[in-house]
Amino acid sequence: MRNVTLRQLRAIERIASDRKIVTAAKYLGLTASAVTQQVQALEEELGMALFDRMADGMRPTAAGLAAIDAARAIEEQLFLLSDRISALKGLTKGHLRLGVVSTAKYFAPRIIAAFGKVYPGLEIDLKVGNRAEIIQALDSHGVDIALMGRPPKNVPVRAQVFGDHPLVIVAPPGHPLAGAREISCERIAAEKFLVREPGSGTRISLEIFFSCVASKLDNIGVEMGSNETIKQAVMAGLGIAFISAHTIEAEVQSGRLAILDVEGTPIRRQWFSVARADRNETPAMAAFSAFLAKKGAQFLPVAAPLYRNKSEDRRRPQV
């Protein structure tokens, strides 16, 4: 193993991601023949084939997967070393890979901007994806910290709450139920819902909400791939939606969406910052986690307070 190089490990890791040597070579700034030579040299050193050449691209063998895991672990240690050196210099420099679920993209830039003012020398890479994509990135060491609504169960993590995450039901302002009070779960279940894909945090919460209306779970609604698509569809009158209050701040304030007064809502969830439990915390990670714990909640959008004010108005005695 003495002749294994970082270039070889980075080459196989990129090939596994892109499935093609030509694409990996372009990303690495090398020629295809140079990358091929790197792979062949590593295969010779290990004495086993690292990839099967398939019609749809390069697929890692069992030995290839083991080598890729080692490559990722080494890269992780190099990131850790870089941040430790930065800490010795006073955390004036560093690197943080932040993953956020798509719902969190509405406030994550505010947090990053505010954090950047405190630590201007830290570089942050932002990855946005659905819940499954961010969990995969966390599992494969593709991100250092992830912001999400519920910590994953299939990855060992340490999680920290940094704010409330209310979920509400929205409709266009002209919807017949827009002015109704205390709408029952059974009544709202009769409406056409626009929903996220199975496995998303919002979809799971909606299924739990409708657990008392079994028939609704058999046909919960029309699936759409993003919160933006759902909001546009609701505003167009195609249905109503169960959605994070933090994604609808602008639309509620401008009167393009109305939060329905449904019994049992808003459903109170929490936002978590999540990191792998089996990796060392870098100084950059520690600084970001501390910042979130202290100030993260203040950067969350205000649609939820708008809903609370509505509820308070209902409780006030009429004059």
C-alpha positions in Angstrom: 0.0 0.0 0.0 3.0 2.3 0.2 2.7 3.3 -3.4 -1.0 4.4 -3.2 -1.3 8.1 -4.0 -3.9 10.8 -3.3 -4.3 11.3 -7.1 -5.2 7.7 -7.5 -7.7 7.8 -4.8 -9.3 11.0 -6.0 -9.5 9.5 -9.5 -11.5 6.5 -8.5 -13.7 8.5 -6.2 -14.6 10.8 -9.1 -15.1 8.0 -11.5 -17.5 6.4 -9.1 -19.5 9.6 -9.0 -19.5 10.4 -12.7 -19.5 6.8 -14.0 -17.3 7.8 -17.0 -13.5 8.4 -17.2 -13.8 11.2 -19.7 -16.2 13.2 -17.3 -14.0 12.5 -14.3 -10.9 13.6 -16.2 -12.5 16.9 -17.1 -13.4 17.5 -13.5 -9.9 16.6 -12.3 -8.2 18.7 -15.0 -6.5 15.7 -16.5 -6.6 13.8 -19.7 -8.6 10.6 -19.9 -5.5 8.6 -20.5 -3.9 10.0 -17.4 -6.9 9.1 -15.3 -6.9 5.6 -16.8 -3.3 5.2 -15.9 -4.0 6.2 -12.3 -6.7 3.6 -12.0 -4.6 0.9 -13.6 -1.7 1.7 -11.3 -3.9 1.5 -8.2 -5.5 -1.8 -9.4 -2.0 -3.2 -9.9 -1.0 -2.1 -6.4 -4.1 -3.6 -4.8 -4.1 -6.7 -7.0 -7.8 -6.5 -7.8 -10.0 -4.8 -10.4 -11.7 -1.7 -9.0 -14.4 -1.2 -11.7 -16.6 -3.3 -13.9 -16.8 -1.7 -17.4 -20.6 -1.7 -18.1 -22.6 -0.4 -21.0 -23.9 2.4 -18.8 -20.5 3.3 -17.4 -18.0 2.3 -14.8 -19.4 0.5 -11.8 -17.2 -0.1 -8.6 -16.5 -3.7 -7.6 -16.4 -4.7 -4.0 -12.7 -3.8 -3.9 -13.5 -0.5 -5.6 -16.1 0.3 -3.0 -13.6 -0.4 -0.2 -11.0 1.8 -1.9 -13.5 4.6 -2.4 -14.4 4.4 1.3 -10.7 4.7 2.2 -10.4 7.7 -0.2 -13.3 9.5 1.5 -11.9 8.8 4.9 -8.5 10.2 3.9 -10.2 13.3 2.4 -12.1 13.7 5.7 -8.9 13.7 7.7 -7.3 16.2 5.3 -10.3 18.6 5.8 -9.9 18.0 9.6 -6.2 18.8 9.4 -6.8 22.0 7.4 -9.4 23.2 9.9 -7.2 22.3 12.9 -4.3 24.3 11.4 -6.8 27.2 10.8 -7.8 27.0 14.5 -4.2 27.3 15.5 -4.1 30.5 13.4 -7.2 31.9 15.2 -9.9 30.5 12.9 -9.3 33.2 10.3 -9.5 30.5 7.6 -11.4 27.3 7.3 -13.9 25.3 5.2 -17.4 24.1 6.0 -19.6 21.9 3.7 -23.3 22.7 4.6 -26.2 20.6 3.4 -29.8 21.8 3.7 -33.1 20.2 2.8 -35.0 22.2 0.1 -37.4 23.7 2.7 -34.4 25.2 4.5 -33.2 27.1 1.5 -35.6 29.9 2.3 -33.6 30.9 5.3 -30.2 29.2 5.1 -28.6 32.0 3.0 -29.5 34.5 5.9 -27.7 32.3 8.4 -24.7 31.8 6.1 -24.5 35.6 5.5 -24.7 36.4 9.2 -22.2 33.7 10.2 -19.8 35.0 7.5 -19.8 38.4 9.1 -18.5 36.9 12.3 -16.1 34.6 10.6 -15.2 36.3 7.3 -12.3 33.9 6.5 -14.4 30.7 6.6 -15.5 29.3 3.2 -18.9 27.6 3.1 -20.0 25.3 0.3 -23.8 24.9 0.2 -25.6 21.8 -1.1 -29.4 21.9 -1.4 -31.5 18.8 -2.0 -34.4 16.8 -0.8 -34.3 14.9 2.4 -33.0 11.7 0.8 -30.2 13.5 -1.0 -29.0 15.4 2.0 -29.0 12.2 4.1 -27.0 10.5 1.4 -24.5 13.4 1.4 -24.2 13.1 5.2 -23.7 9.4 5.0 -21.0 9.6 2.3 -19.2 12.4 4.1 -20.3 14.8 1.3 -21.4 17.5 3.9 -20.1 18.3 7.4 -23.4 19.6 8.8 -27.0 19.2 7.5 -30.0 21.4 8.4 -33.2 19.3 8.4 -36.5 18.8 10.1 -35.9 15.4 11.5 -32.5 13.6 12.2 -32.1 10.5 10.1 -32.4 7.1 11.7 -30.1 5.1 9.4 -27.0 7.2 10.0 -25.4 7.7 13.4 -25.6 11.4 14.1 -25.5 14.0 16.8 -28.3 16.6 16.4 -28.9 20.0 17.9 -32.2 22.0 17.8 -31.9 25.6 16.6 -35.5 26.7 16.0 -39.2 25.8 15.7 -40.5 24.5 12.4 -44.3 25.0 12.1 -46.3 23.2 9.3 -49.5 24.7 8.1 -52.2 24.2 5.4 -52.5 26.9 2.8 -55.0 27.8 0.1 -55.5 30.6 -2.4 -57.2 33.6 -0.7 -60.4 33.1 -2.6 -60.9 29.5 -1.4 -64.2 28.8 0.3 -62.4 27.7 3.5 -60.1 30.7 3.7 -62.4 32.5 6.1 -63.6 29.5 8.0 -62.7 28.9 11.7 -61.6 25.6 13.3 -61.9 23.4 10.2 -62.0 19.8 11.2 -59.5 17.2 10.0 -62.3 15.2 8.3 -63.5 18.3 6.5 -60.0 19.3 5.2 -59.4 15.8 4.2 -62.1 16.1 1.6 -60.0 18.8 -0.3 -57.6 18.1 -3.1 -54.0 18.2 -1.7 -50.8 18.9 -3.6 -48.0 17.0 -1.8 -44.3 16.3 -1.9 -42.7 13.0 -2.8 -42.8 10.0 -0.5 -40.1 10.1 2.2 -40.0 13.9 2.4 -40.3 15.4 5.9 -43.4 17.3 5.0 -45.1 14.3 3.4 -44.4 12.1 6.5 -45.9 14.8 8.8 -49.0 15.0 6.6 -49.5 11.3 6.7 -49.2 11.4 10.4 -51.8 14.2 10.5 -54.2 12.2 8.4 -53.8 9.0 10.4 -57.3 9.6 11.8 -58.7 9.6 8.3 -57.6 6.3 6.9 -59.3 6.8 3.6 -57.3 9.9 2.9 -54.0 7.9 3.1 -55.1 5.8 0.2 -55.2 8.8 -2.1 -53.4 11.6 -0.2 -53.0 13.9 -3.2 -51.1 14.9 -6.3 -47.3 14.7 -6.0 -45.1 17.6 -7.0 -41.3 17.8 -6.8 -40.7 21.0 -5.0 -42.2 23.6 -2.6 -42.0 26.3 -5.3 -44.1 24.1 -7.7 -46.6 23.4 -5.0 -47.0 27.1 -4.1 -47.5 28.1 -7.7 -50.1 25.4 -8.1 -52.0 26.4 -5.0 -52.0 30.1 -6.1 -53.3 28.9 -9.5 -56.3 27.1 -7.8 -55.2 23.5 -8.4 -55.6 22.5 -4.8 -54.4 23.2 -1.2 -51.2 22.2 0.4 -49.6 21.2 3.7 -46.3 23.1 3.8 -43.7 24.5 6.0 -44.6 28.0 7.3 -41.0 29.0 6.6 -41.5 28.6 2.8 -44.4 31.0 2.4 -43.4 34.2 4.2 -43.5 36.3 1.0 -46.7 34.8 -0.3 -48.6 35.2 3.0 -47.5 38.8 3.4 -48.5 39.7 -0.1 -51.9 38.1 0.1 -51.2 35.4 -2.5 -51.7 32.6 -0.1 -53.9 32.2 3.0 -53.2 29.9 6.0 -56.3 27.9 6.8 -57.5 27.6 10.4 -57.5 23.8 10.7 -57.8 22.1 14.0 -54.5 20.7 15.2 -52.4 23.1 13.1 -49.9 24.5 12.9 -48.1 21.3 13.6 -45.0 22.1 15.7 -41.8 20.5 14.6 -38.2 21.6 15.1 -35.2 22.4 12.9 -32.0 20.5 13.6 -28.4 20.8 12.7 -27.0 17.3 12.2 -23.5 16.0 11.9 -22.2 12.4 11.8 -21.6 11.1 15.3 -18.6 9.1 14.2 -16.4 11.9 13.0 -14.4 14.6 14.8 -15.8 18.1 14.9 -13.7 20.6 13.1 -13.2 24.1 14.5 -15.4 25.4 11.7 -18.1 23.0 12.5 -18.0 23.9 16.2 -18.2 27.6 15.4 -21.1 27.1 13.1 -23.0 24.9 15.6 -22.4 27.4 18.4 -23.7 30.2 16.1 -26.8 28.3 15.2 -27.6 27.4 18.8 -27.3 31.1 19.9 -28.7 33.0 16.9 -30.2 30.5 14.4 -33.8 31.0 15.4 -33.8 34.7 14.7 -33.2 34.1 10.9 -36.3 31.9 10.5 -39.1 33.6 8.4 -42.1 35.2 10.0 -45.1 33.4 8.4 -45.5 31.3 11.6 -45.9 34.4 13.8 -48.5 35.7 11.4 -50.5 32.5 12.0 -50.1 32.9 15.8 -51.4 36.4 15.6 -54.4 35.2 13.8 -55.1 32.6 16.5 -54.6 35.3 19.2 -57.1 37.5 17.5 -59.7 34.7 17.6 -59.2 34.3 21.4 -59.7 38.0 22.1 -63.1 39.0 23.4 -65.2 40.9 20.8 -66.0 44.5 21.6 
